[in-house]
């Protein structure tokens, strides 16, 4: 595969960034977050407890961790674009297979495999977006390119919000199965468009500085804050729709809420780009985690539609920017050659939090207080993540006398 040209016009850079964003739409918007819309019908049809429902997303997160760990080898051998497209094709097929089974064990296995495939796409897409951002043109900053990539998740959320209710309706039996097949078909279409819109792997920016080895202790506060983010946010994204249904909100309101959340994700690339570009430590991650804690508490404290929609808009406009903030920390503090290993470490920590989060919230929700109590715990975890991330300083500051 030939190397991409060194010079990119502004239009070409935007086209490639938007094409890459379809990878985030498939790997997160469809493969992970569509599950929140399907959890209610699946739980009613299959007789799940909240713990079992959460365990399905725990399986997905465990697969994501395995896929993230394996992706580095794939990227080293075949290049990130191969992992990007190959993971997308596998994810599309696995989503369609969700609609052909009715066994808890098989569904858990498919959630695991879909997590692994989607991780290959998401990790490689993030790396390509970071490399593409290093070739930014004019007013297009590297952080904006990253934000556009992660904001593609919002497109997947919006598509899910419009597509899933057309198949599940009021929760008819087995309506969730054709919905999974439809999600698989859309994921395939998005992957093909992504393959068409991207080119050969963008080269690393030449640098005279040597690669800085990743010493996890230097990123300790950021990694701890990021773990708490993974642990806390996934409870909201798994159970928020079910909570709103329990609060007797209508299907149209819930669909509008999820679309609002998706629009927030898409807007986040412009909202936070300058913040991620300016700060090299953990300050952006701390601020964003604190806002997520507030957004998670709002539907717990009030069932009024205005509180629900403010929660969705705020949560959507923030949560994927925490992922972008982790990539920005890596990009600001490591040489380009060390970006893959840095992103892989942060992704692994993120995945560990996601593994525990859904089952933990489900277990709490099966007890007194229900889902409201489970989401309150998620909010507390996110607030702790904000405090921890605030302790992260840029590596340059740590290397001064008295630093770590």
C-alpha positions in Angstrom: 0.0 0.0 0.0 1.4 3.3 -1.1 1.9 6.1 1.4 -0.6 8.9 1.4 0.7 12.2 -0.1 2.4 14.5 2.4 0.3 17.6 1.5 -3.5 17.6 2.0 -5.9 20.4 1.1 -8.4 21.5 3.7 -11.2 19.8 1.8 -9.3 16.5 1.6 -8.5 16.6 5.3 -12.1 17.2 6.2 -13.3 14.5 3.9 -11.0 11.9 5.4 -11.8 13.0 8.9 -15.5 12.6 8.3 -15.0 9.2 6.6 -13.0 8.1 9.7 -15.9 9.3 11.9 -18.0 6.5 10.4 -15.7 4.1 12.2 -16.7 5.6 15.5 -20.4 5.6 14.4 -20.1 1.8 13.8 -17.9 0.8 16.7 -19.7 2.8 19.4 -22.9 4.3 18.1 -24.2 1.1 16.7 -22.3 -1.8 18.3 -22.5 -0.5 21.8 -24.9 2.3 22.4 -27.8 1.0 20.4 -28.1 -1.7 23.1 -29.7 0.8 25.5 -32.7 1.1 23.1 -32.9 -2.7 22.8 -32.4 -3.5 26.5 -36.1 -3.0 27.4 -37.6 -5.3 24.7 -34.9 -7.9 25.2 -35.3 -7.8 29.0 -39.1 -8.3 28.7 -38.8 -11.1 26.2 -35.9 -13.0 27.8 -36.8 -12.4 31.4 -33.5 -10.8 32.4 -32.7 -9.2 35.7 -30.9 -5.9 35.6 -27.7 -7.7 36.5 -28.1 -10.0 33.4 -28.9 -7.0 31.2 -25.8 -5.2 32.5 -23.7 -8.4 32.1 -24.4 -8.3 28.3 -22.6 -4.9 28.1 -19.9 -6.2 30.5 -19.3 -9.0 27.9 -19.1 -6.3 25.2 -16.6 -4.3 27.2 -14.5 -7.4 27.9 -14.4 -8.1 24.2 -13.4 -4.5 23.6 -10.5 -4.9 25.9 -9.3 -8.1 24.2 -9.8 -6.4 20.8 -7.8 -3.3 21.9 -5.0 -5.5 23.1 -4.9 -7.5 19.8 -5.3 -4.4 17.6 -1.8 -3.2 18.2 -0.4 -6.4 16.6 -2.8 -6.1 13.7 -1.9 -2.5 13.2 1.8 -3.3 13.3 1.5 -6.1 10.7 -1.1 -4.7 8.3 -1.5 -1.0 9.1 -4.3 0.9 10.9 -6.5 1.2 7.9 -6.7 -2.6 7.5 -7.8 -2.9 11.2 -10.2 0.0 10.7 -12.0 -1.6 7.7 -11.7 -5.2 8.8 -13.0 -4.5 12.3 -16.0 -2.6 10.7 -16.9 -5.5 8.4 -16.7 -8.0 11.3 -18.8 -5.7 13.5 -21.5 -5.5 10.9 -21.7 -9.2 10.5 -21.8 -9.8 14.3 -24.5 -7.3 14.8 -26.7 -9.0 12.2 -26.1 -12.3 14.0 -27.6 -10.9 17.2 -30.9 -11.1 15.5 -30.6 -14.8 14.7 -30.2 -16.2 18.3 -32.4 -16.3 21.4 -30.0 -17.8 23.9 -28.4 -15.8 26.7 -25.1 -17.7 26.2 -25.0 -17.0 22.5 -26.0 -13.4 22.9 -23.3 -12.9 25.5 -20.7 -14.5 23.1 -21.9 -12.2 20.3 -21.6 -9.2 22.5 -18.1 -10.2 23.4 -17.1 -10.7 19.8 -18.7 -7.5 18.7 -16.8 -5.7 21.3 -13.5 -7.1 20.1 -14.2 -6.3 16.5 -15.4 -2.8 17.3 -12.3 -2.1 19.3 -10.1 -2.8 16.3 -12.0 -0.2 14.4 -12.2 2.4 17.2 -8.5 2.1 18.2 -7.1 2.2 14.7 -9.5 5.0 13.8 -8.3 7.1 16.7 -4.7 6.5 15.7 -5.4 7.5 12.1 -7.3 10.6 13.3 -4.3 11.6 15.5 -2.0 11.2 12.5 -4.4 13.0 10.2 -4.6 15.9 12.8 -0.9 16.3 12.7 -1.3 17.4 9.1 -3.9 20.0 10.0 -4.5 22.8 7.5 -5.3 26.4 8.4 -8.0 26.8 11.0 -8.5 23.0 11.3 -6.7 22.1 14.5 -5.5 18.6 15.4 -8.0 18.6 18.3 -10.8 19.4 16.0 -9.9 16.4 13.8 -10.0 14.2 16.8 -13.3 15.7 17.9 -14.8 15.1 14.5 -13.7 11.5 14.7 -15.1 10.8 18.1 -18.2 12.9 17.3 -19.1 10.4 14.6 -20.5 8.3 17.5 -23.3 10.8 17.6 -24.3 9.9 14.1 -24.5 6.2 15.1 -26.6 7.1 18.1 -29.1 9.2 16.0 -29.4 6.4 13.4 -30.1 3.9 16.3 -32.7 6.2 17.8 -34.6 6.4 14.5 -34.1 2.8 13.4 -34.6 0.7 16.5 -38.2 2.0 17.4 -39.3 1.2 13.9 -38.7 -2.5 14.7 -39.3 -2.8 18.4 -42.4 -0.6 18.5 -44.0 -0.9 22.0 -41.8 -3.8 22.8 -43.4 -6.6 20.8 -42.0 -10.1 21.2 -39.0 -10.7 19.0 -39.1 -7.1 17.6 -35.5 -6.7 18.9 -34.2 -9.4 16.6 -34.9 -7.7 13.2 -33.7 -4.5 14.8 -30.2 -6.0 15.3 -30.2 -7.2 11.7 -31.1 -3.7 10.5 -28.3 -2.3 12.6 -25.9 -4.8 11.0 -27.0 -3.7 7.5 -26.4 0.0 8.4 -23.0 -0.8 9.9 -22.0 -2.6 6.7 -23.1 0.4 4.6 -21.2 2.8 6.9 -18.0 0.6 6.7 -18.1 0.6 2.9 -18.4 4.3 2.8 -15.6 4.6 5.3 -13.4 2.4 3.2 -14.2 4.5 0.1 -13.5 7.8 1.8 -10.2 7.0 3.4 -6.8 6.5 1.8 -3.6 4.7 2.6 -2.4 5.1 6.1 -1.3 8.7 6.9 2.4 8.7 7.7 3.8 9.7 11.1 5.0 13.3 11.3 8.7 13.4 11.0 10.4 14.4 14.3 13.9 14.8 15.4 13.0 13.9 19.0 13.3 10.3 20.2 10.2 8.4 21.1 9.4 8.7 24.8 8.7 5.3 26.4 5.4 5.2 28.2 5.9 5.1 31.9 2.5 4.5 33.4 3.3 6.2 36.7 3.8 9.5 34.9 0.2 9.2 33.6 -1.1 7.8 36.8 -3.7 10.5 37.6 -5.0 10.7 34.1 -5.3 6.9 33.9 -7.1 6.7 37.2 -9.5 9.5 36.1 -10.0 7.7 32.8 -10.8 4.4 34.6 -13.4 6.1 36.7 -14.9 7.6 33.5 -15.2 4.2 31.9 -16.7 2.8 35.1 -19.2 5.6 35.5 -20.4 6.7 32.1 -21.3 3.2 30.9 -24.0 2.8 33.5 -25.8 5.9 32.1 -25.4 4.7 28.5 -26.6 1.2 29.3 -29.6 2.0 31.5 -30.8 5.6 30.9 -33.5 4.6 28.4 -34.8 1.9 30.7 -34.9 4.4 33.6 -36.9 6.9 31.4 -39.4 4.1 30.5 -39.8 3.3 34.1 -40.5 7.0 34.7 -43.4 6.6 32.2 -41.9 8.8 29.5 -43.5 8.1 26.1 -41.7 6.4 23.2 -41.6 9.6 21.2 -40.0 11.6 24.1 -37.4 8.8 24.6 -36.6 8.8 20.9 -36.2 12.6 20.9 -34.1 12.4 24.1 -31.7 9.9 22.4 -31.5 12.0 19.2 -30.7 15.0 21.5 -27.9 13.0 23.1 -26.5 12.1 19.6 -26.6 15.7 18.4 -24.7 16.6 21.6 -22.0 14.1 20.7 -21.7 15.5 17.2 -21.5 19.1 18.5 -18.8 18.1 21.1 -16.0 18.3 18.5 -16.5 22.1 18.2 -17.4 22.7 21.8 -14.2 21.3 23.4 -11.6 21.4 20.6 -9.9 24.6 21.9 -9.9 23.3 25.5 -8.1 20.0 24.4 -5.7 22.0 22.3 -4.7 24.5 25.0 -4.3 22.2 28.1 -1.7 19.5 28.1 -2.5 18.0 31.5 -5.6 16.5 33.1 -7.6 19.7 33.5 -9.9 19.0 30.5 -10.6 15.4 31.6 -11.4 16.7 35.1 -13.8 19.3 33.9 -15.6 16.9 31.5 -15.9 14.2 34.2 -17.5 16.7 36.6 -20.0 17.8 33.9 -20.9 14.1 33.3 -21.5 13.6 37.0 -24.0 16.4 36.9 -25.7 15.1 33.8 -26.0 11.7 35.3 -27.7 13.0 38.4 -30.3 15.2 36.7 -32.8 12.4 35.7 -32.3 10.8 39.1 -33.3 14.0 40.9 -36.1 15.0 38.5 -38.5 13.3 36.1 -39.5 16.5 34.4 -38.8 16.4 30.6 -36.7 19.6 30.8 -34.3 17.9 33.2 -34.2 14.8 31.1 -33.4 16.7 27.9 -30.8 18.9 29.6 -29.2 15.7 30.9 -29.1 14.1 27.4 -27.7 17.2 25.8 -25.1 17.7 28.4 -24.0 14.1 28.6 -23.9 13.8 24.8 -21.9 16.9 24.4 -19.3 15.8 26.9 -18.8 12.0 27.2 -16.9 11.2 24.0 -14.8 14.3 24.5 -13.3 12.6 27.6 -12.0 9.9 25.1 -10.7 12.7 22.9 -9.1 14.2 26.0 -7.2 11.0 26.7 -5.9 10.9 23.1 -4.9 14.6 23.4 -2.9 13.8 26.6 -1.0 11.2 24.7 -0.5 13.5 21.7 0.7 16.4 23.8 3.1 14.4 25.9 4.6 11.7 23.8 6.5 11.6 20.5 4.4 10.5 17.5 6.1 7.1 17.3 4.8 6.4 20.9 1.2 7.3 20.2 0.1 3.8 19.4 1.4 2.4 22.7 0.0 5.4 24.6 -3.4 5.1 23.1 -3.4 1.3 23.7 -2.7 1.8 27.4 -5.4 4.4 27.9 -7.9 2.2 25.9 -7.1 -0.8 28.1 -7.7 1.2 31.3 -11.0 2.6 29.8 -12.1 -0.9 28.9 -11.4 -2.2 32.4 -13.8 0.4 33.8 -16.4 -0.5 31.2 -16.2 -4.2 32.1 -17.1 -3.6 35.7 -19.6 -0.7 35.2 -22.7 -2.3 33.7 -22.8 -5.3 36.0 -22.1 -3.1 39.0 -25.0 -0.7 38.2 -27.3 -3.7 37.3 -26.5 -5.4 40.6 -27.3 -2.2 42.5 -30.4 -1.6 40.5 -31.7 -5.1 41.4 -31.7 -4.0 45.1 -33.5 -1.2 47.0 -33.6 2.1 45.1 -33.6 0.5 41.6 -32.0 2.1 38.6 -32.1 5.6 40.2 -29.7 4.4 42.9 -27.5 2.7 40.4 -27.1 5.9 38.3 -26.5 7.9 41.5 -23.5 5.6 42.2 -22.3 6.2 38.6 -22.5 10.0 39.2 -20.4 9.6 42.3 -17.8 7.6 40.4 -17.6 10.2 37.7 -17.1 12.9 40.3 -14.2 11.0 41.8 -12.7 10.7 38.3 -12.8 14.4 38.0 -10.8 14.8 41.2 -8.2 12.3 40.2 -7.7 13.7 36.7 -7.1 17.1 38.1 -3.8 15.8 39.6 -2.3 15.0 36.1 0.4 17.4 35.1 2.1 17.6 31.7 5.1 15.3 31.4 7.4 18.3 30.7 6.4 19.7 34.1 7.1 16.3 35.7 10.6 16.3 34.4 11.5 19.5 36.1 13.4 19.3 39.4 11.0 18.0 42.0 8.8 16.2 39.4 7.9 12.6 39.4 
